[in-house]
């Protein structure tokens, strides 16, 4: 829409009357194929008697009756389409158009409403049946692949985090539990050299599983959760052979 919101009202001055017609979806699709190719069909308006209602029908051009793309089958659209006329009493309807320069124009006021319906025929019933079957198909289908898809996705035999987990698991499994007294001897020997150790260094010294090593350390050691030696282990006072903190870390 234009910035000033101006509307061309030439159509209102000319008192142009237009028809508002509802058409089947397939019919509008067939009309779109005929862009720039001439007429899409013929409209007949017949009036019976002086006071009789007008009978309106539309006949689609035969060359536009072929509908492709439904289950890979060729379907023929019905040609004859009678109009069901409706009144516009109590309503004010108008038709507007917008050009490439965003200019809005009033084309006319709706003076007649109608519904374009296909005449019931064998071709129409076949078209509806195929349309219903097409809509009933599931959006996603599972199918067996004969070969691996390499264009956009390649399955991974094993993810990196799984490989790392298995490596740690095997490494942990290699560390067989030694006798508790033997582990205690190694720990006391280590604490004779240093007062504080983190768990990783103690694992490297004893070659014991972490869980098993922590069980033994809880009996003889204290885990520091704060202070200068945070996250390290030291012996309980009753197991220490030194006084005060170690001078060298």
N, C-alpha and C positions, 0 to 999 in steps of 0.2 A: 504494500500500500504506500502511496505517496506520503511524504512527510507532512504536507498540509492537509491531508485527508480529503482532497477534492474528488468529487464524483461527477462524471459526465452524465447529465440528465437528458440528453437529446432524445433517448428512447421514450422517456415519459412525455415529452412534448409531442412526439409523433403518435402517442397513444397506441404503441405497438403491443399487440396481444400475443402471448406465447403459450404453448402447451407444455405441461410438465408430465412426462411419461416415464413410468418405471418399466425397465426391460430386463429380461433374464441375463445373467452374467455371461453365459456363452455367447449371447447375441452381441453384447458390447465388445467382447473379445474378437468376434469375427469382423465387426465393423472396424476395429483398430487395424486389422490386417489390410483393409481396403484403403488406407490413407494414401491419397494422391492417385488412386486408381479409378476414380469416377464414382458412380452411384452404388449404393449398398443394397438397394431394393426399391420397391414401389409401394406407395401409400395410397389406399383407396378409401374414399369417403362417399358413402351412398346414403341418401335420405329417402325414406319411404313415406310418400304422401306429403301433404302440406304441413301436418302437425306431428308427423312421425319423427322418432329419434334417429339421429345419424348413426349408421353402422360403419365403423372404421376398422380396417385391417391392413396389416403390413406383410408383404411378400419379400422374402430374402432372395437376393440374386443367387442363382444356382451355383455359380463358381465360388461362393463363400460358404457353401453348406458343408464342406469337408473340414472336420475337426480332427486334428492330430494330437498325439501325446497322451491318450488315455489307454493305459495298459498296452501301449505299442500297437493299438488297433485303430483302423480308420473308421470313424463314426460320421454319419451324416446328420446335420442339424435339420430340424423341421423348417420348412419354408414358410408356411402360413402361420400368421400370428394375429388373431383377432384382438381388438382393443376393448377393455372393460372401462366404460366411461364413468367418471366420478365428478361430483360437483366441487366447487371451491367456495361455497357459501360460508360466510362467517370467517373467512380467512383472507389475508392480504399477502400474497406471495409475489415475489419479483425475481428476475434473473439478472445477475451481474456478471461481468467479465473483467479480466485483468490482463493487460497487455505486457509486453516485455519491459516497458518502462514503468511498470507498477502503477499504471493509470487505471482507475476503476471506472467502469461505464455501466449504466443501466440499459439492458437490452430490451426489457419489456416487462409487463405485468402478466402474471399467469391468469389466463381466462378459462383454461380447461385442464383438468387432471385426468389421467388415464393409466391403465395398466396393460402393458403388452404381454399377452400370454400365448404360449405355443399351442397350436391345435393338437389335440391328442391323436397321435399316429404311431405306427410301429417304430419309425425311426426315433421319435421322441422318447418312447418307453425304453428303447434300447440305450439311448443316451443317458437317461436318468439311472438306469440300472448300473451302468458302468461307472457313473459318477459316485453313486452310493458305495460301490465296491472299492473305488479308489480312496474315498474318505475313511472307509473302515479298516484300511491297511494300517498296521502299527507304524509309528514314526521311526522306531529303531528296530532293526532286525539283527539277529545273531547269525553268523555264518562261519563255516570252517575255512580257514586259510590254507591254501596248498603250499604256500611258501611265505617266508618271513617278509614283513613289510619294512622296507628300508628307506622309503621316500621321506617320511616325516617322523617316524618313531621306530626305534630299534630296542627290543626288549633287552634288559640287563640281566645277565645270569646271576650276578650277586652284587649287591650294593656295597659301597665303600664302608659304611658303618657296620654292616654285617661282617665283612672281612676283618675289620679291626676288633670287633667283639670276639670272633672266633680265635683270633691270634692271642688276645689276652687270656681267653679261656684255656687254650692249650698251654700257654706259658704258666698259668696258675696251676694247671694240672701236673706239670712236670715237677713242681716243688712238693715232694712227698713229705709228709709230716714226720719229723724226727722225734725221738724220745724227749719228753718234757724236760728232764734233768739235763740232757745234752743242750737243749735250747737255752736253758737257764745259764749254763756255764758260758755259752757264747755271749749272752747278754751281759753277764757280770764282767766278762773279760772286756767287752766293748766299753762298758761304763767306767772301767778303770782308766781308760784313755781319755774319755770325754764325759762331761756331765749331762749334756743335752744332745738328743738325736731326734730327727724326724722319722716318721714311719718308713719312708722310702729307703733311707740309709740302713735301717735295721733289717728290712727285708733283704737288701743286698748282702748284708753281713751274715744273716742266719740262713738265707735261702729257704724260708718258710712261707706258707700261704699267709696272706694278710690277716684273715679272720682268726686263724689259729694263733698267730703271733700276738694279736691284740688281746686274746684271752689270757695269755701268759703275762703280758705286760700289765694287765689290770691287777694281777696279784702282787707284783713287785714294784710297780712304777706309778707315777703320777703324770697325767696329761695336762699340760699348761694351755689354758684357753685364752690367756691375756698376758700382758706384760712384754718384757724384752724378748723372752723365749717362747712366744706364742706358737702354738701348733707343734710343740716338741714334747718328747717324753724324757723323764728323769726318774731316778730310783727314789723309792720312799725313804724317809729318814732312817728307818731301822736297817736298811740294806746299804746305806752309804758308808764308805770307808774314808771319806774326806770331810773336811769342814769348810762350809761356805761354798761359793760358786767357783767353778773352774776358771782359771785365769786366761786360758786360751780356748777359743771356740773351735 
